């Protein structure tokens, strides 16, 4: 049996960056290179344990990397085009970055509003203590 030497780790590492596990990366790459394939063939080519094959293939379908081409047994699968799926991942990450920027701006506005009060009132608490559940006589109400 011949094995792809030298690039195995790099291929898996590169595909990990797109959110794939080791087995998912191996299976996706195998399907990219062999085209349409039955689950057993793809599993063997990818060196993925047979007990994990359908779980890995279903996960790849859920993530949008693979599609089912024949639903009846033996099932057949095909990898979606590399550029198509990686562009989807990139667009999703760009969306996440935009959302993080919006959250950063919101946090900045809150900080700007609270900072002057915090400096003026030394006893000001920023958060309600979660370790106190009952009202303390003569003190703050917690809980």
C-alpha positions as CSV (number, residue, x, y, z in Angstrom):
1,X,0.0,0.0,0.0
2,X,1.4,3.4,-1.0
3,X,0.9,6.3,1.3
4,X,1.1,10.0,0.5
5,X,4.4,10.9,2.2
6,X,5.7,14.2,3.3
7,X,2.5,16.3,2.9
8,X,0.1,14.4,5.1
9,X,0.5,16.6,8.1
10,X,0.5,19.8,6.1
11,X,-2.7,18.8,4.3
12,X,-4.4,18.1,7.6
13,X,-3.0,21.2,9.2
14,X,-4.2,23.4,6.3
15,X,-7.7,21.9,6.3
16,X,-7.8,22.3,10.1
17,X,-7.7,26.0,9.5
18,X,-11.0,25.7,7.8
19,X,-12.6,24.0,10.7
20,X,-12.1,20.4,9.9
21,X,-11.0,17.7,12.3
22,X,-8.1,15.4,11.4
23,X,-10.5,12.7,10.1
24,X,-12.7,15.2,8.3
25,X,-9.6,16.7,6.6
26,X,-8.4,13.3,5.5
27,X,-11.8,12.3,4.2
28,X,-12.4,15.6,2.4
29,X,-9.0,15.5,0.8
30,X,-9.5,11.9,-0.3
31,X,-12.8,12.7,-1.9
32,X,-11.3,15.8,-3.6
33,X,-8.7,13.6,-5.2
34,X,-10.8,10.6,-6.1
35,X,-14.0,12.3,-7.0
36,X,-17.3,10.4,-6.6
37,X,-16.8,7.4,-4.2
38,X,-18.5,4.9,-2.1
39,X,-18.1,5.4,1.6
40,X,-15.9,2.3,2.0
41,X,-13.5,3.4,-0.7
42,X,-13.2,6.9,0.6
43,X,-12.7,5.6,4.1
44,X,-9.9,3.3,3.0
45,X,-8.2,6.0,0.9
46,X,-8.4,8.5,3.7
47,X,-7.2,6.0,6.4
48,X,-10.1,6.9,8.6
49,X,-11.4,4.1,10.9
50,X,-14.4,2.4,9.4
51,X,-16.3,2.8,12.6
52,X,-16.0,6.6,12.2
53,X,-16.6,6.8,8.4
54,X,-20.4,7.7,8.4
55,X,-20.0,10.0,11.3
56,X,-17.2,11.9,9.5
57,X,-19.0,12.0,6.2
58,X,-22.2,13.2,7.9
59,X,-20.2,16.0,9.6
60,X,-18.6,17.0,6.3
61,X,-22.1,17.2,4.7
62,X,-23.3,19.3,7.7
63,X,-20.3,21.6,7.2
64,X,-21.0,21.9,3.5
65,X,-17.8,20.2,2.3
66,X,-19.3,17.0,0.9
67,X,-22.5,16.0,-0.7
68,X,-24.3,12.7,-0.9
69,X,-24.6,11.6,-4.6
70,X,-26.3,8.3,-3.9
71,X,-28.5,7.8,-0.9
72,X,-29.2,4.1,-1.1
73,X,-26.6,1.6,0.1
74,X,-23.8,1.6,-0.8
75,X,-23.9,5.4,-0.3
76,X,-21.7,7.5,-2.5
77,X,-20.2,10.9,-1.8
78,X,-18.5,13.7,-3.6
79,X,-16.4,16.6,-2.3
80,X,-17.6,20.1,-3.1
81,X,-15.1,22.2,-5.0
82,X,-12.3,23.5,-2.8
83,X,-12.6,27.1,-3.8
84,X,-16.4,27.1,-3.1
85,X,-16.2,25.7,0.4
86,X,-13.2,27.7,1.5
87,X,-14.8,30.9,0.2
88,X,-17.9,30.0,2.4
89,X,-15.7,29.6,5.4
90,X,-13.9,32.8,4.7
91,X,-17.2,34.7,4.3
92,X,-18.4,33.2,7.6
93,X,-15.2,34.3,9.4
94,X,-15.5,37.8,7.9
95,X,-19.0,38.0,9.3
96,X,-17.8,36.9,12.7
97,X,-15.1,39.6,12.6
98,X,-17.7,42.2,11.8
99,X,-19.8,41.0,14.7
100,X,-16.8,41.2,17.0
101,X,-16.1,44.8,15.8
102,X,-19.7,45.7,16.7
103,X,-19.4,44.2,20.1
104,X,-16.1,46.0,20.7
105,X,-17.8,49.3,19.8
106,X,-20.6,48.6,22.2
107,X,-18.2,47.7,25.0
108,X,-16.3,50.9,24.3
109,X,-19.5,53.0,24.7
110,X,-20.3,51.2,28.0
111,X,-16.8,51.8,29.3
112,X,-16.9,55.5,28.3
113,X,-20.3,55.8,30.2
114,X,-19.2,54.0,33.3
115,X,-15.7,55.2,33.8
116,X,-16.6,58.8,35.0
117,X,-19.1,57.4,37.5
118,X,-16.6,54.8,38.8
119,X,-14.0,57.5,39.3
120,X,-16.5,59.8,41.0
121,X,-18.1,57.2,43.3
122,X,-15.4,55.0,44.8
123,X,-17.9,52.6,46.4
124,X,-19.6,51.9,43.0
125,X,-19.9,48.2,42.2
126,X,-19.6,47.3,38.6
127,X,-21.3,43.9,39.0
128,X,-23.8,42.4,41.4
129,X,-22.0,39.8,43.5
130,X,-23.1,36.3,42.5
131,X,-21.9,34.8,45.8
132,X,-24.5,36.5,47.8
133,X,-28.1,35.5,47.5
134,X,-29.9,37.0,50.4
135,X,-30.6,40.6,51.5
136,X,-28.1,41.8,54.1
137,X,-29.7,43.7,56.9
138,X,-29.2,47.4,56.2
139,X,-27.2,46.7,53.1
140,X,-27.6,46.0,49.4
141,X,-30.1,43.5,48.0
142,X,-28.4,40.6,46.2
143,X,-29.7,37.8,44.2
